[in-house]
Amino acid sequence: MSSNKKYWKSVEELENSSIVEALRNNEFVEEIPTDEFLGNADALATSGTSRRDFLKYVGFSTAAVTLAACEGPVHKSIPYVLQPEQIIPGVADYYATTVFDGFDFANLLVKTREGRPIKIDNNTISGAKFSANARIHASILSLYDSMRLKEPKLEGKDSSWSAVDLKIKSSLADAKAKGGQVVLLTNTLASPSTEKLIGEFIAKNPNAKHVVYDAVSSSEALDAFETVYGERALVDYDFSKASLIVSVGADFLGDWQGGGYDSGYAKGRIPQNGKMSRHFQFESNMTLSGAAADKRIPMTIANQKQALVQIYNIVTGANVSVSLDGSFKAEVVKAAQQLKAAGSKGVLVSGLEDKNAQLLVLAINQVLASEAFSTAGTRQIRKGSNAAVAQLLKDMNAGSVHTLIMSGVNPVYTLAEAASFEAGLKKVKTSVAFSLKEDETASLTTIAAPAPHYLESWGDVVITKGTYSLTQPTIRPIFNTKQIQDILLSLNGIPGTFYDYIKANSAGIIVGTSWNKVLHDGVFVIGSSVLTGGSYDYSSAAATLSKSKSTGDFELVLYTKTGMGDGQQANNPWLQEFPDPITRVSWDNYLTVSSADAKKFDFSNPIVANGGLNGSYATITVDGVKLENVPVIIQPGQAVGTVGLAVGYGRKAALKEEMVVGLNAYSLYKNFNSVQSVSIAKAGGEHEFACVQGQKTLMGRGDIIKETTLKIFNEEDAEHWNEQPMVSLDHQEVKATTVDLWESFDRSTGHHFNLSIDLNACTGCGACVIACHAENNVPVVGKAEVRRSRDMHWLRIDRYYSSESTFEGDNERKENIAGLSSSLSTFNEMEKAGENPQVAFQPVMCQHCNHAPCETVCPVAATSHGREGQNHMAYNRCVGTRYCANNCPYKVRRFNWFLYNKNSEFDYHMNDDLGRMVLNPDVNVRSRGVMEKCSMCIQMTQATKLKAKNEGRPVADGEFQTACSNACSSGAMIFGDVNDKDSKVAKLAADERSYHLLEHVGTKPNVVYHVKVRNT
């Protein structure tokens, strides 16, 4: 057997909620009021309308609708007067560029159509190692944000750039004459040219200084690395070289130190030659890294610090006293002993915001001589200094700052001491904010200077030392914007543009190649030397850390959500509607609480009759700062004694009304510490969540997730851990995969597309979800509609919790819903599953079944099967019966309840002339009453075939892509032609770990999953 585990999606399902049971049995959440539109039953019985008359009216109506549909809509177009040489209508152009906004970074290829950037892809050129996450994929929509700052403003009124330039120059002269400070306050820039330009500015203005401020700080790790190695940087870990990974509070598959580690991590997680990496995770909040771990141990931050000291003792042979909670000691010792035994193949990382903790991380990896830990190619993406920002606040409030120029920061929103910053800002004579929007800070400054989007900008970036990347514009500036670098050039008296400056400055960097080559590739690898650390007394750091104690009954752990990040893109509807991979909640931030602590405060998450999830409210207080009416989510796996709350929400300025959601948790980010002592009290009322976890469920329908352990995988045949479902045929038990519902077509000729999904490599990051959104013009429906089970995502990532224990008789009852429900009480007695469950992610989209149940029930043949394995939709034939959705066992079809692109109630991007510029012209925008679903990106496969045909060659392996497979940085999704036996997807489909979803139904899907193997 692959697994006898019990899988559950929510606490309510685990607790055998009667509403959950009812919703599971209902195809559609809301009951269709047939009695209302059919009328009274007695009246119908006595009606004089005959069956012949009824059919005659129906036939006439159908004919009338059909004829009306034949008349195409009128669209007016404006031709080019002079067609640009590089633009061919209907053909996409791609530009290599790099994004770094102070929080996210990636090497990109930007797809443009007729001069409009419409989609973000990963740059796969050698040397471009950082892929786009969900937020970067969504940033294409932020380019077309109508709330952007369009003109420079001086004293709150529209102005001109010449007036702004004159004002700043006069202010600098006045500051020099009066001996006042001039401060440049920016996020981390990681740009050699910009840093050189700032150096020249400071040289010309000796009273100026540069302060670097990161909203989410990594200052302690920077301080520790600088103490040992003399450089303010972060280690760029290569997890592909590690056989054992121990993480203490570091969500390295999330946003820890910038993220981007999923690709290397996934390489070690695929079982090959009987081996795969092993992963221990000690943490408080349930994170993506914890969800992927083989062994996850939830514990408070105070215990994590003690655990780190214990690991230090065992690995280095030190003997520092430790006061670790006894319930965790065995697991910590086990992890430390295995780490020591792994030697150079082991690595330890930590997200603890304590310089002493980060010093111990360096010491342990040095002793191990870890191959995954290297001081060459350090990350340059976090340079913020907490001490420098604290000093700036003091100087501002003392009145010693004359001119403050800000770029890429919004301290009035992100600083916990925002009130102090506002007060100090009033004492600054001239304040300037270069910003995409008139945000919380820019609205209070003397000058609000509109900055261009990175897709409209020139720049250079060094993400890791030794790798040089270029940023180039993919569209002319939409608004009257200017980069701060162009203003600095003017202030420094340097002629030309920032483009000229970068090109000249790069000459000494890109030695041995040309500017055009680097611009084409987007990246140039220079190489860097290994840093040698100095001697340091790590035992003193361990002794200090061991004295750390929890200062209250509860620890508040602030974090960034996968979708919203640090909150820069709070006005992006794609990100607001993106369900969090762990909680599956969108349009909100909330307090995550363990089930044990929820009972103490009487918190609950009831599911109401329409399937919506509700939650209690809490009032939380940190050092006198109170947040009221904080929604509560009971989170399985949350460490007892801790609660979590995401930053990035609660924005107020320059947002559409629908985007003003959540609470500003930055107000609790005291002293740049994400861990705070908090007091909690229950508040009155109930919050309505937009949670998709209980919607479109497959539970009770057979094997969905298949998993096994590495030991069983190595020792047993595949028939044991990847069991094939059996069905009865002619009174004999046969494998379900050998039975056809009807006569099959010959699919061995031509292309036949398959999508392979490896559950071992999927981290649940959600980049595929947003990429699909962008490629296929998927509408945003808003919180209220999501709550009504009407979200439109073509691809969802189901998150399943599972218990490590089983109960007797499970095999006989696992496919019986009533049996599953009756046995849940037994299951609860055997294990408190909600305290620390295992987690599995499963991307689910249309399975493109060869024997598709949806096709046989459509009365107008709107859905049909293609010769290449794709299930097609003819939108103009669809009459919206929803029979196909009712007959789909995978729950992947979406119905357009409204005409989202022409309805003012859905004021997102499709009702906005500027927002519509992001739409893909190769994919139509669906109308009301039409069913839609994953098309396996048929427009992309057709374009690939056409390109190969024009070039007179066959399509190469790997050339076929879908939006989701192209976006998947971990390699979990591989798309291709299964008829090409040498293709990667064909080999994966034939792998012994491969299986299909709900195989016993007999639909013969073209999406292949791979059994999840855990190295427990």
N, C-alpha and C positions, 0 to 999 in steps of 0.2 A: 504494500500500500504506500502511496506517496505521503499521505498524512491522514491521521484520524482526528486532527485538531478541530476545535470548534472555532468558527470565524464569525465575527460580529462587527457591525459598523458603528454602533452607538451604545451608550450606557443604557438607554431605554430599551434597546433590543435585548441586551444582556439581562435586563430585569423583567423581561417577558411582558412588555406593555401591550395591553389589548388593542390600543390604537395602532401601534406598529404592526401588529398582526393583521388588522383590518386593511391598513394601507398597503401591506405586502400583497394582499389578495386582490386589490383594486388596480386595474390597469391605469385609469386616470384618477388623479387625486380628487377632482371636483366632479360631482355627479351631474350628468347631462340631463337637464329638465325636459325629458321627452313629453311628459304629460302636458306641460305648458303649451308647447307648440303643436301637439297633436289634438289638444282639446279634450272635452269631456267624453268619457268612454261610451255613455249612453247615446250622446249625440252622434258619435261616429257610427254606432250600430244602426241608427235609424236614418242615416244620411241617404239622400236620394241619388248621390253620385255613384254611378256604376264603376266597376273595375275598368271597363272599356274607356269611359270618359276620363278616369284618372290617368290611365296610361297615355291617352291622347294628349292631355295637358302636359304631362311630364315630357313626352316626346317633343312637343312643340317648344317647351322651355329649353330643353337640352339643345335642340337645333339652333335656337336663337342665341344661346350662350356661346355655342361653338362658332357661329358666324361672327358674333361680336369679337370673339377672341382672335379671329383671323386678321382683324384690322390693327396693324402695328401702331404704337404710340409715335407721336411726332417729336423728334429731337432736333434742335437747331445746333449746328456746329459752325465754328469759325476756322477757316483754313489758315495755314501759314502764308503770310505774304512772301517771306523768304524763308524757306525751310532750312533749319540749322543742319550743317553738314553731318554732325555726329548723331542726329536723331532720325531714325526710320520708323514711321508710324507702325505700331503693332509689334515692334521688336524691342525687347528690354535691353537696357544698358546697365552695366554694373560698375560701381566705383569702390575701390578699396579705401577704407578709412579706419580710424580708431576713435573710440569713445572713452573718455575719462572725465567724469563729472564730479570728482571728489569722493564718490562712493562706489560707483560701478565702473568697470573697465572691460574692454574687449576689442579684439581685432575683427573688423567687419567687412562684408561685401554688401553694398547697398543697391538694391534693385530699383531702377527708375523706369518709368514709362512716360514718354512724351514730355520729359523734363521734370516729372514728379517723382520724388522718392516714395515708394509704396511698400517696401518690405526690407527687413533686416535679415541677412544670412551670415553664417560664420565664414570667416576667411580661413580657407584650408591650405593656403600657401605655406610652404616650409618656413618655420620660424614664428608663424602666427599661432600661438598656443592657447590664447584665451578666448573662450567662446561666449556668446551672448546668453544672458539669463533672461527670465521672463520680463523683467523691467526694461532691459535694453531692447528686446523685441518690441515692447509696447511704446518705446520712445519715439517711434516713427509717427505715432498719433499725436504726441506732444508737440511735434513740429507744426501741426495744423490746429493748434489750440487757439480759439478765438479770444481767449482771455489773456493772451500774451500782451506785454507792453509794446505799443506800436510806435510811439514817438517819445523823444526825450522830454522830461518834465523838469522845469525849474520853479522852485517854490510852489509846487502843486499844479502848475499851468503848463500847457504844451509849449515847447520851446524848439530850439534848433541846436544842431551839434556845434555850430560855431559859437553860439552863446554859452553852451556847456563848456567848451574848450577854454573860452575866455574866462569864465567864472573860476574854473579850477586853477588856471595859471595865476590869476590875481590872488586867489586864496593861498597858493603856495608862496607867492612873493610876500604876502602879509604875514604868513607863519614864520618865514625866514627872518623878516624884519623884527618880529616880536618875540622870537625865540620859542615859538610854540611847536609842539610835536606834530609831525605828519606821520600817519600810520596807514599802511596798506594791509588790510585784513582780508585774507583770501582763504579758500579751501586749499588742500594740497594740490599743487599744480602739476608736478612730475613732468614739466616741460623745460628742456634745456634752454630753448630760445627765450621763453617767458622769464625764467629765472635770471638769465643773463640781462634781459631788458630791465628787470626790477633792480638788479645790482647796479646798472648804469643810472637808474633813477635815483637810487640812494646815494650814489657817488656825487650826483649833481645836487642832491638835497641832503646835506649831512644831518639835518634834523629829522630825517625820515627813517622809519624802520618797517620791516615786514613781519607781520604776525600771521602764523598759519593756524587755522581753526578748522577742525573736523567735527561735524555735528555728532558723529559716533566715534568716540576716541579710541585709539590704540596706543595711547601715550606711554602706558606702563611697559608694554612690550618693546616700544621704541627706546625707552630709557634703559631697559635692561640690556638690549643688544648694543646700544651705544657704550654702555659701561664696560662691556667685555670686548667688543670689536672696534670701538672708536668710530662707528658710523651709525647715523640715525636711520635705520632701515628695518625691514621685516624679512624673516626667512621665507623663501619660496619652497615649500615642501614638495617632494615628488613621491606621492604615495604608491606609485606603481613599483617602486623599489623596495617596498616594505612587505614583509610576510606577517608582521604583527604590528597593529596600530593600537595605541592606548591614548585616549582623549579624555582629558579632565576639564570639562566645561567648555570645550571648543566645538562649535557647530561648523566644522570645516566644509560640510556639504551645503551649508547655508551661506551666511554673510560674514563669517569670521575672517577678519583681516582681508576682506575684499572678496572672499570666495574664489571660485575658479578651480577648485581641486577635484571636482567630480570625475573628470576624464581620467586622471591618473589613478584615482581610487578605484574606478570601475574596472580598469585593466587587471587589477589584482583580485577582483571578486569573481571572475569567471573560472570555474573549476577546470583546470587543465593538468593532465598527467597526474591526476589524483591530488592536486594541491590547489589551494587558494589562500588568500590572506585571512587573518583573523582580526577581529575588531572589538575592543572593549570600550565602552562609553560610560563615563561617570558624569552625570548632569542633573540639573533641577527641572527645567522645562523639557517637555518632549520636543525634540528637534528632528530635522531630516537626518542628521548624523546618528542620533539615537535610534531612529526608526530603521536605519540600515545596519546597525551594529549586531554582531553575533551575541554579545552579552551586554545588556544595558543595566546599569545600576543607578536608580534615582536617589540622589542625596542632596542635602543642603549645601550651600556654598561653603559654610564653615567646615563641614565634613570633607568637602572636596579639597580644601587647603590641607587638612590633616592627611588625606589620602595621598596627596602629592609629596608630602614630607616622608610618608611611609615608603612610597615608591623610590624616592631619593635614597633612603636608608638602604633598601635592599639592593638597588642597582650599583650604588657607589661604595657600599660597605660602611656608611656612616652610622652613627648611633644617636641621632637627635630624638629627644623624647616626643612622643606622639599621643594625642588624646582623641583617637578616632573612635567613633561609635562602634561598639562590639559587633553589631549586626552587619556591618560592612567589612569588617577586618578580613574575613576569609577571602572575599572576592578581590579586595585590594592586594592582598599578599599573593594571591594566585596570578593576578595580572602582572604584578611586579616581577615575580619569579619567571614567568614566561617571557617578559620583556628582556630580562637579563640573559636568559638562555638564547633568545633570538639574536642578540649581539647586533652586528651591523645591519641585520635585516629587520630590526625593530626600530620604532620611532615613537616618541611621545610628544603630544601637543597639548596646550592648555589655553583656555580663554579667560582664566582668572585675571581680573584687573588689579593686579598687585605686582609691583616690581620684583619683590622677593620670589614670588611664584614663577615669574618669567625667567628669573635667574636660575632657578632650579631646573627649568625646562632645558635651558642651554647646557647646564652641567650634566644632566642625564644623557642627552643626545651626544655630548662630547665623549662621555665614558663608553657609550655604546658604539661610538664611531659610526653612527647611523648613516646609511647611504641615502636615505630619504631626506636627510637634513644636510643642507649645503649652504655655505656662506658665500658662494659664488652666485651671481645672478639674483641678488636680494631684491625684494619688492620695494619700490619707491612710491607706493600709492597712498601711504598714510604718513604724514610728517607733522601733524598737529601737535602743539605743545600746550598742555593744560595750564602750566605755570605762566606761560606768556599771555594766554587769554585772561587769566585771573589778574595779572598785572595791568593789562589793558583796561579792564573794568575799573580798577582803582584809579588809573590815570585819567580816564574819562570823567569819573565822578569828582576828581580833584580839580577838573577844569584845565588840565595841562595838555590835552589833545586839541589842537587847533583845527586840523583837517583830517578827516577819516574817509578813506576811499575803500570801498568794499566790493568784492567780486566773488560770486559763487557761494555766498553765505547768507543765512537768514537768521541771525542770532535772536531777534525779537521772538521768533517762534521756537528755535531749537535750544536756546540757553535756558537752564533752570533758573538762572538769575536774570530773566528777561526784564523784570521791573527795574533792576539796577542798571541794565544796559540802556533801557529807555530813558531813565533819569540822566544817565551820563551823556546820552546822545543829544539831549537838550542843551548841554553845556559845550558841545562841539560847535564851532562857528560854521564850518562847512562840512557837510556829510554827503557822500556820493555812494550810490548803490548801483552797480552794474548787475542787472537781473533780467531773467526772461519775463518776469511778471512784476506788477506793482504789488509785491507780497507784503507780509507783515512788517518787514524792515524797510523796504523801498518806499512804502507809503509814508514813512516818517522822516525821510531824508530831504536835504536841500535839493539834491539832484537825483532823479530816478532815471537812470540811463538804460535804455533797452539793449540787452545783449542778444546776439544771435544764437540760435540753436546750434548744437555741434554739427548738424548736417548742413549748416550754412557757413561754417567757419574753417579757417586755416589754423593748423597747429602741429606741434610735434610732441611726442609722449615717450617717456622711458618708463614703462610699466615695471620691467625688471632690468636690473643693471646689465648692460651688454646687449640689450635689444632696443632698437630705435624704431619708432613707429610714426607715421604721418597721419594727420587729420586733414581731409580736404573737403571742400563744399560739394554737395551733390545737387544743389539748387541755389539760385540767386536769393539773397535775403528777401523774405516775404514782406517784412516791415522795415521801417527806417531804423535799423539797428547798427551797432558798431561794437567790435571787440575792444576790451579794455587795453589790449596790446597796441591797437592803433592809436588810442589816446596817449598811452605811455610814449610811443614813438614821437608824437607831437610835443609832449611835455619835455622829452629829452632833446628835442631839436634835431631828430634824425629824419631825413627825407625818405619817401617811399612808403610802401605798405608792409604789413606784417608778413605777407607772402614773400616779399623781397628779403625781409630780414631773416626769415626761416631758411630760405634757400641759401643765403650767404653764410649763415651760421652752421648749416648742415655740411658745408664743404669739408670741414675738418673732422666730421664724424663718419660720413659715408664713404670713406676712402676705399678705392678699388671698384666703385660702381658709379652709376650715373643717377642724377636727380630723378629723371624720368622713370628709371627702373624701380627706384624705391617708391615713387609715387604710384606706379602701376601695381606693385606688390603690396604696398601698405606697410611693409616691415623690412627691417634690415638687421641682421644679426652681427654684432660686433665681437661679442665674447667678453668675459670678465674673469678676473683672477680670484682665487679663494682668499678670503680674509683670515688672518691669523689672530686669534684672541689672546689677550693678555691674561696673566694670572689673576685669580680672584678667589677670595675666601667664601666659597659657597655655603659652608657650614653655618656661617653667621646669618645668611639669608634664610636657611632652613630653620634655625633656632627662632628667628623672629617670626617666621610664618607659622611655626607650630604653636605660638602663643595666641594666634587669632581665635576669637570667639564670636559667636553670634550675639548680637546686641539686643535682640528682641524675640518675641514669640514667633514672628513670621518674617521671612525674607522675601522682599519684592525683587524679582529678576526681570529687568527691562530687556527687551529684545527687538529685533527688526523682523517683520514678516516677509515671507518670500515674495509676496506681491507688491507690497507698498514700500519696503525698504526704509529709507530715512525720511520719506515723505515729500521728496522733491516733485514727484509726479502725482500729487494728490488729486489733480484735476483730470487724471487720465481714466476714463470709464472702463477701459479694458482691464486695468489693474484693480479698480474698485470691484468689478464683478468677478474677478479671478478668485475661485475658492481657495482658501488656505489649504495646503496639502495635508496638514495634520488635523485641524478641526473641521475643515470643509465649509467654513463660514466665509461669506463675502460681505462687503459693505460695512464692516465694523472692526473695531478692536475691542477687547474684552479681557476680563480677569480670568486666567486659567487656574483652577483650583483642583486639588486632589479629591477623590471621593470621600476619603476619611475626614479631611478638613471641611468639606461641604456639609457633612452631617453635623459638625460642630456648630455651624452657623445657620443650619437649615436652608442651605442653598439647594435649588433644584433646577432641572432643565426639562420641563414637561413638553411633550409633543401634543399639540392640540388636534382637533378633529380633522382639520384640512391638511394635516401633515406638517404644518409649520412648527419650528422649534422656538420655544420661549425660554427665558432665563430670569433668575432673580437679579436684583440690583444689590450692589455693595457700595459702601462709603469707605474709602481708604485714605489714610493720613500718613504722610512722611515728613517728619521734622516740621510740623506745623502747617504744611501744605496739604490741602484736602481736595480730593476728587470725589464728587458725588455722582450717584446714579451710574456706577460702572457696571456694565452687564457682566454676568458670570457664566463661564462655561466650565462644566465639570470635565476635567481632562484626564483620561486614563494615562497613567505613567508619570503624572506630575509628582514630584517629590513631596512627601508630607512635610509640612512646615514651611513650604514655599508657595508663592503665587507668581504668575507671569503676566506681563502687560506689554503690548507692542507699542513702540513709538511710531511716529509717522502719520498719525491721525490727528483730528481736532484742528485742522487748518481752517482759517476764516477768510483770509484775503485772497482776492483774485481767483476765486473758485465759482463754478456754477452752483446753484442752490442744491442740486442733487448730490454734489460731491462733498458738501459740508457734513461730514459724518465722523463719529467717534470722539474720543477725548485726547487731549494733548498730554501724553505721558512724559514728554520732555520736561515738564514742570517738576517732575520727581527725580530728574537725572542730576542729583546734587553732586557737586565736585567731580563731575564726569564719571561717576561710579554707577554702573548699571545694577548694582546690588544695594538695596536700601532696607533698613528696618522699617516695617510698616505695621500699622494697626488697622484692623478690619472690623466693620460692623455691617449687619444686614440692613438694607434700606427697603422701603415699601415699593410696591409695583412690580410689573413684569416687563421685560424687554422682548421685543419680537426680532428674532434673528432671521437672516437669509441663509439658511443652511441647506446644502444639497445632499448631505450624506445619506439621509434616509430615503432620498428620491431615486427612482429608476433602479430599484434594488434587484439583484439576482439571487438573493439569499433563499435557501431551501430548494435550489434547482440543480443540485448535483455539484460536482467538483468545479470550483471556480479558480481558486488558488491551489496550485499543487506545489508542495515543498517537501524537502527531506533534509537530512543531515549529511555532511561530507563523509562521515564514517559509513553510513548506509549506502550512499552514492558509490563509494569505492568498493564496498564489500558485496553488495547485492546486485542482481541483474535488474535491468530497467523495468522488467515486468513487475517488480516489487514496488519500486518507488515512483514509477510512472505508469500505473495500471490503466489499461484500456477499459472503458465501460462496456458492459455486455448487454445485449438485447436479445429478445426471443424472436427467432425466425423459423417458421415451420416447426415449432415446438422444440427448437434447439437453441442453446446459448451460443451466440456468435458476437464477435467484436462489432461495436456500433459503427466503426469506421468502414466496415466492409459492406454495409447495407446502404442501398440507394433508395431515396424516396420515389424517384422516378428515373426514367432512362437518362443516362449521362451523355454529354457531348464529348467528342474527342478534343481534349485541351492540350494535346502534345505538340501541336504545330503553332507557329507564331509566338507572340509574347504571351506570357501568363504571369500576372503580377501577384506577388506575395509581400506581406509585411511581417517581419520577424520582430518580436518583442521579448527581450530577455529580462525576466523579473529580477535576476541577480544584479543587473547593471542599472536598472531604473531606480533613481533616487527620489522621484516624486517632485522634481524641481519645477515642473509646469511650463518650461520654455516651449514645449510642443503645443500646449494649449493656446498660448498667445500667438505663436507663429501660424497656427491654423486659423485663428481669428483674423489675422492680417491678410493671409493669402486668399481666404474664401469669403470675405465680406460678411462675417458673422455679426448679427446685430447685438447690441447691448439692450437689455430689457429693464434693468433697474431692480432695486431691492424688493419692491412689492411683488413684482412678477416672479422673481427668483423664489420668493417665499411660497408662491402658488405653483411651484414645480414647472415653471415655464421658461427656465433658462434655455439659451439657444446654443450652448457649446456643442460643437460637433464631436469633440474629443473630451472625455472626462478621465480623471485619474482617481479611480476608486481606492480608498484607503481601508484596509481591513486590519482589525485587531484579532489576535488569536491567543489561546491559552496553551500552556505547555503540557497540560494534563488532558486526558480523555476520560471517558466513562464507559463502563461496560454496556454493550449493546448499541454503541454508537453506529456501527456499520450497518445494522439493520434499520436504523431510524434516520440516517443522515439525509435521505431524500424525501422524508415525510415531514411536512411543515408542522403538523400536529405533534408528531413525535419529537421534533426539535424543540418545540415550545414546552412540552411536558417534561423534557429532560433538563431544561435550563436551571431549574432549582437544584437538581443534583449537581450540576456543573458548578454552581455558585458555592455549594458546600465544599467541593473538592479544592477549589482555588479561588482566591480573591483576584479575579482576572483583571479588574479595573485598576489594580495598584501598579502593575508593571507588565502590560501585555507585550507580546511581540507584534511587529507591524509589517505589513506588506503593501506595496503599491502596485496597482495594475491599470495601465492605460487601456481604455475601452473606447472604441469607435465602431462605426459600421464594419462588420466582419466580412462583408462582400462574399456572402455565401454562394457556393456553386449551386446549392439547392436552397434558394432563399425563400423563406415562408412569406415574406412581404410581397414578393412578385405575384404569387398565385392568387392573392386576395384583392389586388387593386382592380377595381371595375373598369378603369379607363386606360390601363396599361401605362400608367405614368412612371412606374418603376419596372425596370427590366434588366436582364443580364447581358453583358457584353462578351465578345469572344475572348477578351484578354483578362477575364476574371473580375472585372469591376461591375458593381451593381450601379446602374445608371438611374438618374432622375430626370424626367422631362417635366420641368416645372410648369410649362404652359399647358400641359395636359392634366395636371393634378387638380382635382376638385375638392380636396380636403376631407375625404371621408374618414381618414385616420385608421382605416382598417389595417394598413401596413404597420402602424405603430402598435396596434393591438396584437398583431401576429408576430412581432419581432421579439424573440426570446432574449435579446441583448439590451433592449431598451435604449436604443441609440438614435431614434428618429425624433426630430424636433418640428413642432407645428408653429407656424406663424399666426399667432392669435391677433396680431395687428399689422398694419402697414407701418413698420417701425421707421422707415425713412421719410415718411411724410405725415408724422403725427407729433404734434407739439408736446404731447405727454411724455415722449421719449426724447428729451432734449439732450442728446449725447453728441455724437459726431455725424450721424447720417441725416440730421435735419439742419445741418450747418453747411453753408456753401464752402467754407474753408475746410471743414472736417471731411467733406466728401472727396477732397483731393487725395485722400489715402486709399480710396477704393480701387480694387484691382479690376481693370477693364476686361480681363479675360474671364471673369466670373460674374454672372448676373446677380443683381440684388433682388431677392425673392419678395413676393407680394403677400398680402394677407390671404389666409386660407390655404396656403401651400405648405406641404410637408418638405422638409429638407434634412440632409444628413451628410456624413463624410462621403466625398466622391473619390477618395484615394487620389486627390489632386490630378484628375484626368487632364486638366489643361497643361500641367507640367509634363506629364508623360507624352502628350501629343507634341508639345514644343520640342522635347528631346528627340523624338523620332524624326520630326521634320528637319531639325538641325543636322542629324546624322545622314539623312537622305540627301540633303543639299550638298553635304560634303562627301557623298559617295562612299560611306563606310557604315559598318554595323555599330550599334550602340554599345559602348564599352561598359563593363561591369562597374557599378557605382555611379554611373551617369544618370540613371533613373533615380529620381528623388521625389518624396512628398514633403510638404511643409514641415510635418512633424519629424520625419527622419532626418531632414536637413538641419533642424534645430537641436536635435538630441546630441548634447556634447559628451554624454557618457557612453555613446554607442549602443544604447539599449534597443534602439529602433533601426532596423536595416531593411531597406526596400529594394526590390529588384525583380528580375525576370526569372522565375523558378524553372522555366524551360531551358534556360542556359545553365547546363549542369555544372559549369565551372564557376558560376556566379556565387558570391558569398551567401546570398539569400537561399539558394538551392541547397548549399551545404548545411546551412542552419536548419532548414526545413526537414532535412534528413537526419539531423542530430538526435541522439537518444533522449535528450532532455525536452524535445519539442512535443507540444500537445495543442489541441484546439479547445476553445472555450465551449463548454456544454456539448461535448462530443456526442453524448448519448442522444441528443435531439436529432442528429443526422443532417445538419445543415451544410456540412463540408465547407467551413470558412476558408478564406484566403489570408486570414491573419493568424500567425503562428505564435504561440507563447512558449517560453522555456521554463521548466520546473525550477523553482527557487531552491538553492542549496545553501544551508546555513552551516558555518564552521563552528558549531557550539562545543 
